[in-house]
């Protein structure tokens, strides 16, 4: 729009006095209607200068419009705009020194108008929303998510309130081994590459990246922008994260001969949502703390992804799982189930589904204290894949061996949570 308005001004000769005063050799270009009416330039040269003015107006207009809209800091936008306008004016002088006539007034008008339009847009609700998104979530959500939130109608007032959402937590549990095995430079390169791969996967899955360190990743789903399917969304993100990090680990083994031992947890629940002191965004609450405990519990069971009970309740129609443990949450009487997340719905191969069902039966026999039947089923699961041992089956076989001599009532409060 700025380029069009500048073109209209040029067409009606608004820049003619300045052009005649500073560029007398291009006086015939005071406006397009004067082209070919005679002047110091040939018709071919006149046409070239005219096209140059239009091109300059379009380039500078679009460039400054993009900068003033995309840059969130007002002072920086002003500096960029002034610098661009000064450079454009200087370019005309440099070209003149080489015998090339290029009046810059149309381009300067387009750039000035674009800057004004950009600042005016920044004062609108859309501009303020964009500024708020950039302040709170720059580098923490994907460009696709940013555009979706920018166009959404839901407010972004994050002053501290309780919201329900889902969390995905990923932690590395062999960090000490990695630091002892690798040189400082290789250790730094590996952990930074791991964090980058995990962060990219979580953001591309639609999550808000809350933490991305060398040994921990955390993303939030359904917060601050509400989403009814946040648990399903988080489960899909966890599965994609596992695939991405397994690929990374294969590459790490090839390059460094060691790889991170990562585990993932998914949990849903109510959490406190707020913007921090420095404008950052984060969440707190029991749902977050339990998600971290779930992640650690993976190391006891030998599982890769554990799923909290509320997350399973919300996402059960879209995932394939197997039961892992009953536990009694603090302040409650009845036990709840946690699950191992295996795949998206109907994405298990026939052999994987059979292995899942066999493990499930083993869990049922274990809880009924049918040690022999439970042992047979867990050993069957192990025989399905002799190369990659099934960690949860091995965990329950070891647990049965300790319980055989003392078949006491199973204590769900003793679960490693």
C-alpha positions as CSV (number, residue, x, y, z in Angstrom):
1,X,0.0,0.0,0.0
2,X,2.8,2.4,0.8
3,X,4.4,1.8,-2.6
4,X,1.1,2.4,-4.3
5,X,0.5,5.7,-2.4
6,X,4.1,6.8,-3.2
7,X,3.5,6.0,-6.8
8,X,0.3,8.1,-6.8
9,X,2.2,11.0,-5.3
10,X,4.9,10.6,-8.0
11,X,2.3,10.3,-10.8
12,X,0.8,13.7,-9.7
13,X,4.2,15.4,-9.6
14,X,4.4,15.7,-5.8
15,X,8.2,15.2,-6.0
16,X,8.7,17.4,-9.1
17,X,10.1,20.5,-7.3
18,X,12.7,18.5,-5.4
19,X,13.6,16.5,-8.5
20,X,14.0,19.6,-10.6
21,X,16.2,21.2,-7.9
22,X,18.4,18.3,-7.2
23,X,18.3,16.3,-10.4
24,X,17.9,18.9,-13.2
25,X,19.2,16.3,-15.7
26,X,16.1,14.2,-14.9
27,X,13.6,17.0,-15.0
28,X,11.6,15.1,-17.6
29,X,10.8,12.5,-14.9
30,X,8.9,14.8,-12.6
31,X,5.9,12.5,-13.3
32,X,5.2,9.5,-15.6
33,X,3.2,11.7,-18.0
34,X,6.3,13.7,-18.8
35,X,8.1,10.6,-20.1
36,X,8.9,11.2,-23.7
37,X,8.1,14.9,-23.6
38,X,11.7,15.8,-24.1
39,X,14.5,16.3,-21.6
40,X,18.2,15.8,-21.2
41,X,17.9,12.0,-21.0
42,X,17.2,9.7,-23.9
43,X,13.8,7.9,-23.9
44,X,15.6,4.6,-23.1
45,X,17.5,6.2,-20.2
46,X,14.3,8.0,-19.0
47,X,12.5,4.7,-19.0
48,X,15.3,3.0,-17.0
49,X,15.3,5.8,-14.4
50,X,11.5,5.6,-14.1
51,X,11.6,1.9,-13.6
52,X,14.4,2.3,-11.0
53,X,12.2,4.7,-9.0
54,X,9.3,2.2,-9.0
55,X,11.5,-0.7,-8.1
56,X,13.1,1.3,-5.2
57,X,9.6,2.3,-3.9
58,X,8.4,-1.4,-4.0
59,X,11.6,-2.8,-2.4
60,X,11.9,-0.2,0.4
61,X,8.2,-0.1,1.0
62,X,7.9,-3.9,1.5
63,X,11.2,-4.1,3.3
64,X,10.4,-1.5,5.9
65,X,6.8,-2.7,6.3
66,X,8.2,-6.2,7.1
67,X,10.8,-4.8,9.5
68,X,8.4,-2.6,11.4
69,X,5.8,-5.3,11.7
70,X,8.2,-8.2,12.5
71,X,10.5,-6.4,15.0
72,X,8.8,-6.1,18.4
73,X,11.1,-3.5,20.0
74,X,10.0,0.1,19.1
75,X,13.5,1.6,19.4
76,X,15.0,-1.1,17.2
77,X,12.2,-0.6,14.6
78,X,12.9,3.1,14.5
79,X,16.7,2.6,14.1
80,X,16.2,0.2,11.2
81,X,13.7,2.5,9.5
82,X,16.0,5.6,9.8
83,X,19.0,3.6,8.7
84,X,17.2,2.2,5.6
85,X,16.0,5.7,4.6
86,X,19.4,7.2,5.1
87,X,21.0,4.4,3.1
88,X,18.5,4.9,0.3
89,X,19.3,8.6,0.1
90,X,23.0,7.9,0.1
91,X,22.6,5.4,-2.7
92,X,21.2,8.1,-4.9
93,X,24.3,10.2,-4.2
94,X,26.7,7.3,-4.9
95,X,25.0,6.5,-8.2
96,X,25.2,10.2,-9.2
97,X,28.9,10.1,-8.6
98,X,29.1,7.3,-11.2
99,X,27.0,9.2,-13.7
100,X,23.8,7.3,-12.9
101,X,20.7,9.4,-12.3
102,X,18.3,7.9,-9.7
103,X,16.0,10.3,-7.9
104,X,15.2,8.6,-4.5
105,X,12.1,10.5,-3.5
106,X,9.5,7.9,-4.6
107,X,11.4,5.2,-2.6
108,X,11.8,7.4,0.4
109,X,8.1,8.3,0.4
110,X,7.2,4.6,0.1
111,X,9.6,3.7,3.0
112,X,8.4,6.5,5.2
113,X,4.8,5.6,4.7
114,X,5.5,1.9,5.3
115,X,7.2,2.8,8.5
116,X,4.2,4.9,9.7
117,X,1.8,2.1,8.7
118,X,4.0,-0.4,10.6
119,X,4.0,1.7,13.8
120,X,0.2,2.3,13.4
121,X,-0.4,-1.4,13.1
122,X,1.7,-2.1,16.2
123,X,-0.8,0.0,18.2
124,X,-3.8,-2.2,17.1
125,X,-5.0,-5.3,18.9
126,X,-3.3,-7.5,16.4
127,X,0.0,-5.7,16.7
128,X,-0.2,-5.8,20.5
129,X,-1.0,-9.5,20.4
130,X,2.0,-10.2,18.2
131,X,4.2,-8.2,20.5
132,X,3.0,-10.2,23.5
133,X,3.5,-13.5,21.7
134,X,7.0,-12.6,20.8
135,X,7.8,-11.4,24.3
136,X,6.5,-14.6,26.0
137,X,7.1,-17.3,23.4
138,X,9.9,-16.3,21.0
139,X,12.0,-19.3,20.4
140,X,9.6,-21.6,22.3
141,X,6.9,-22.3,19.8
142,X,7.1,-23.2,16.1
143,X,6.3,-20.6,13.4
144,X,3.1,-22.5,12.5
145,X,1.9,-22.4,16.2
146,X,2.8,-18.7,16.3
147,X,0.7,-17.9,13.2
148,X,-2.2,-20.0,14.6
149,X,-2.1,-18.2,18.0
150,X,-1.8,-14.8,16.3
151,X,-5.0,-15.4,14.3
152,X,-6.9,-17.0,17.2
153,X,-9.7,-15.2,19.1
154,X,-8.8,-16.5,22.6
155,X,-7.2,-13.9,24.9
156,X,-3.6,-14.1,26.0
157,X,-4.0,-12.5,29.4
158,X,-1.7,-14.6,31.5
159,X,-1.8,-13.0,34.9
160,X,-1.7,-16.2,37.0
161,X,-4.6,-18.7,36.9
162,X,-5.3,-22.4,37.0
163,X,-5.7,-24.2,33.7
164,X,-5.9,-27.8,32.7
165,X,-3.3,-29.0,30.2
166,X,-0.8,-31.7,29.5
167,X,3.0,-32.0,29.9
168,X,5.7,-33.9,28.2
169,X,9.0,-34.3,30.2
170,X,12.1,-35.9,28.8
171,X,15.2,-36.5,30.9
172,X,18.7,-38.0,30.4
173,X,19.8,-40.5,33.1
174,X,23.3,-41.3,32.1
175,X,24.7,-37.8,32.1
176,X,27.5,-38.7,34.5
177,X,28.6,-41.5,32.2
178,X,28.5,-39.2,29.2
179,X,30.6,-36.5,31.0
180,X,33.2,-39.1,32.1
181,X,33.4,-40.8,28.7
182,X,33.6,-37.8,26.4
183,X,35.9,-34.8,26.3
184,X,34.4,-31.5,27.4
185,X,34.0,-30.3,23.8
186,X,32.4,-33.6,22.6
187,X,30.1,-33.7,25.7
188,X,29.0,-30.1,25.1
189,X,28.4,-30.9,21.4
190,X,26.4,-34.0,22.2
191,X,24.2,-32.5,24.9
192,X,23.5,-29.3,22.8
193,X,22.6,-31.4,19.7
194,X,20.3,-33.6,21.9
195,X,18.5,-30.6,23.3
196,X,18.2,-29.0,19.8
197,X,16.7,-32.2,18.3
198,X,14.3,-32.7,21.2
199,X,13.2,-29.0,21.3
200,X,12.6,-29.0,17.5
201,X,10.5,-32.1,17.7
202,X,8.4,-30.8,20.6
203,X,7.8,-27.4,19.0
204,X,6.9,-28.9,15.7
205,X,4.4,-31.1,17.5
206,X,2.7,-27.9,18.7
207,X,4.1,-27.7,22.2
208,X,5.3,-24.7,24.2
209,X,8.9,-25.4,25.1
210,X,9.3,-24.7,28.8
211,X,12.7,-26.2,29.4
212,X,15.5,-27.2,26.9
213,X,18.7,-28.0,28.7
214,X,21.4,-30.6,28.1
215,X,19.7,-33.2,30.3
216,X,16.0,-32.2,30.4
217,X,13.3,-31.1,28.0
218,X,9.8,-30.0,29.0
219,X,6.8,-28.9,26.8
220,X,3.3,-27.8,27.6
221,X,0.2,-28.6,25.6
222,X,-3.2,-26.9,25.8
223,X,-1.8,-24.0,27.8
224,X,-2.0,-21.0,27.4
225,X,-4.2,-21.5,24.4
226,X,-6.9,-23.9,25.4
227,X,-7.4,-27.2,23.5
228,X,-9.8,-30.0,24.4
229,X,-7.5,-32.7,23.0
230,X,-4.4,-31.5,24.8
231,X,-3.7,-35.0,26.2
232,X,-4.0,-36.7,22.8
233,X,-1.8,-33.9,21.4
234,X,0.8,-34.5,24.1
235,X,0.8,-38.3,23.6
236,X,1.4,-37.8,19.8
237,X,4.2,-35.4,20.6
238,X,5.9,-37.9,23.1
239,X,5.8,-40.6,20.5
240,X,7.3,-38.3,17.8
241,X,9.9,-37.2,20.4
242,X,10.9,-40.8,21.0
243,X,11.3,-41.4,17.3
244,X,13.4,-38.2,16.8
245,X,15.6,-39.0,19.8
246,X,16.1,-42.6,18.8
247,X,17.3,-41.4,15.4
248,X,19.6,-38.9,17.2
249,X,21.0,-41.7,19.5
250,X,21.9,-43.9,16.5
251,X,23.8,-41.0,15.0
252,X,25.4,-40.3,18.4
253,X,26.6,-43.8,18.7
254,X,28.2,-43.6,15.2
255,X,29.9,-40.3,16.0
256,X,30.7,-40.5,19.7
257,X,30.3,-44.2,20.5
258,X,27.9,-43.3,23.3
259,X,24.3,-42.0,23.4
260,X,22.0,-40.4,25.9
261,X,19.7,-42.8,27.9
262,X,16.5,-40.7,27.7
263,X,13.1,-41.4,29.2
264,X,9.8,-39.6,28.6
265,X,6.7,-39.0,30.7
266,X,3.2,-37.6,29.8
267,X,0.9,-36.2,32.4
268,X,-2.3,-34.1,32.5
269,X,-3.9,-32.0,35.2
270,X,-4.5,-28.6,36.6
271,X,-1.6,-26.3,36.8
272,X,-0.9,-22.7,37.6
273,X,-0.1,-20.6,34.5
274,X,1.6,-17.3,34.7
275,X,4.1,-15.0,33.0
276,X,7.3,-14.7,35.1
277,X,9.1,-11.6,36.4
278,X,11.2,-11.2,33.2
279,X,8.2,-11.8,30.9
280,X,8.8,-15.5,30.5
281,X,6.0,-18.0,30.6
282,X,5.9,-21.1,32.8
283,X,3.7,-23.4,34.8
284,X,3.8,-25.0,38.3
285,X,1.7,-27.4,40.3
286,X,1.3,-31.0,41.3
287,X,0.7,-32.2,37.7
288,X,4.2,-31.0,36.8
289,X,5.9,-32.5,39.8
290,X,4.2,-35.9,39.2
291,X,5.2,-35.8,35.5
292,X,8.9,-35.6,36.7
293,X,8.4,-38.5,39.1
294,X,6.9,-40.5,36.2
295,X,9.9,-39.8,34.1
296,X,12.2,-41.1,36.9
297,X,10.0,-44.1,37.4
298,X,10.9,-45.2,33.8
299,X,14.3,-46.1,35.1
300,X,12.8,-48.6,37.6
301,X,10.5,-50.3,35.2
302,X,12.7,-50.2,32.2
303,X,10.1,-48.4,30.1
304,X,10.6,-45.6,27.7
305,X,7.3,-43.5,28.0
306,X,5.1,-43.5,31.0
307,X,1.6,-42.1,30.9
308,X,-0.2,-40.6,33.9
309,X,-3.8,-41.8,34.9
310,X,-5.5,-38.5,33.9
311,X,-3.7,-38.3,30.6
312,X,-4.7,-41.8,29.8
313,X,-8.3,-41.1,30.7
314,X,-8.4,-38.2,28.3
315,X,-6.4,-39.8,25.5
316,X,-7.3,-43.5,25.7
317,X,-9.2,-43.6,22.5
318,X,-6.2,-42.5,20.5
319,X,-3.3,-44.5,22.0
320,X,-2.0,-48.0,22.5
321,X,-0.8,-48.7,26.1
322,X,-0.1,-51.5,28.5
323,X,-0.5,-51.3,32.3
324,X,2.5,-50.6,34.4
325,X,1.7,-50.0,38.0
326,X,-1.0,-49.3,40.5
327,X,-0.2,-46.6,43.0
328,X,-2.0,-44.6,45.7
329,X,-1.8,-40.8,45.1
330,X,-1.2,-38.7,48.2
331,X,-4.4,-37.9,50.0
332,X,-6.4,-40.6,48.2
333,X,-7.6,-44.1,49.2
334,X,-8.1,-45.9,45.9
335,X,-5.1,-46.8,43.7
336,X,-4.7,-45.4,40.2
337,X,-3.0,-46.9,37.2
338,X,-0.1,-45.6,35.2
339,X,0.6,-47.0,31.7
340,X,3.4,-47.3,29.3
341,X,2.6,-45.5,26.1
342,X,3.4,-47.7,23.1
343,X,2.0,-46.2,19.9
344,X,-0.9,-44.3,18.4
345,X,-4.1,-46.1,18.1
346,X,-4.0,-49.1,15.7
347,X,-0.3,-48.5,15.0
348,X,1.0,-51.7,16.6
349,X,2.1,-54.5,14.4
350,X,0.4,-57.9,15.0
351,X,3.5,-59.2,16.8
352,X,3.6,-56.0,19.0
353,X,-0.1,-56.2,19.8
354,X,0.4,-59.9,20.8
355,X,3.3,-59.0,23.0
356,X,1.3,-56.2,24.6
357,X,-1.6,-58.5,25.3
358,X,0.7,-61.2,26.8
359,X,2.3,-58.6,29.1
360,X,-1.2,-57.4,30.1
361,X,-2.2,-60.9,31.1
362,X,1.0,-61.3,33.1
363,X,0.2,-58.1,35.0
364,X,-3.3,-59.5,35.8
365,X,-1.8,-62.8,37.1
366,X,0.9,-60.8,39.1
367,X,-1.8,-58.8,40.9
368,X,-3.6,-62.0,41.7
369,X,-0.4,-63.4,43.1
370,X,-0.4,-66.2,40.6
371,X,3.4,-66.2,40.4
372,X,3.9,-69.1,38.0
373,X,1.4,-67.9,35.5
374,X,2.7,-64.4,35.7
375,X,6.3,-65.6,35.2
376,X,5.3,-67.7,32.2
377,X,3.7,-64.7,30.5
378,X,6.6,-62.3,31.2
379,X,9.1,-64.8,30.0
380,X,7.1,-65.2,26.8
381,X,7.3,-61.5,26.2
382,X,11.0,-61.6,26.6
383,X,11.3,-64.4,24.0
384,X,9.4,-62.2,21.4
385,X,12.5,-60.0,21.1
386,X,15.7,-61.6,22.4
387,X,17.9,-58.9,21.0
388,X,16.1,-55.9,22.6
389,X,15.0,-57.1,26.1
390,X,11.7,-55.9,27.3
391,X,12.6,-53.9,30.4
392,X,9.2,-54.0,32.2
393,X,8.9,-57.7,31.8
394,X,12.4,-58.1,33.3
395,X,11.4,-55.8,36.2
396,X,8.3,-57.9,37.0
397,X,10.3,-61.2,36.8
398,X,12.8,-59.8,39.3
399,X,9.9,-58.5,41.5
400,X,8.2,-61.9,41.5
401,X,11.5,-63.6,42.5
402,X,11.6,-61.4,45.6
403,X,7.9,-62.0,46.4
404,X,7.8,-65.7,46.1
405,X,9.0,-66.4,49.6
406,X,6.8,-63.8,51.2
407,X,3.4,-63.7,49.4
408,X,2.2,-60.7,51.4
409,X,-0.5,-58.3,50.2
410,X,0.9,-56.1,47.4
411,X,1.6,-52.6,48.7
412,X,0.6,-50.1,46.1
413,X,2.1,-47.3,48.2
414,X,5.5,-48.9,47.7
415,X,5.4,-48.1,43.9
416,X,8.5,-46.1,42.9
417,X,6.6,-42.9,42.4
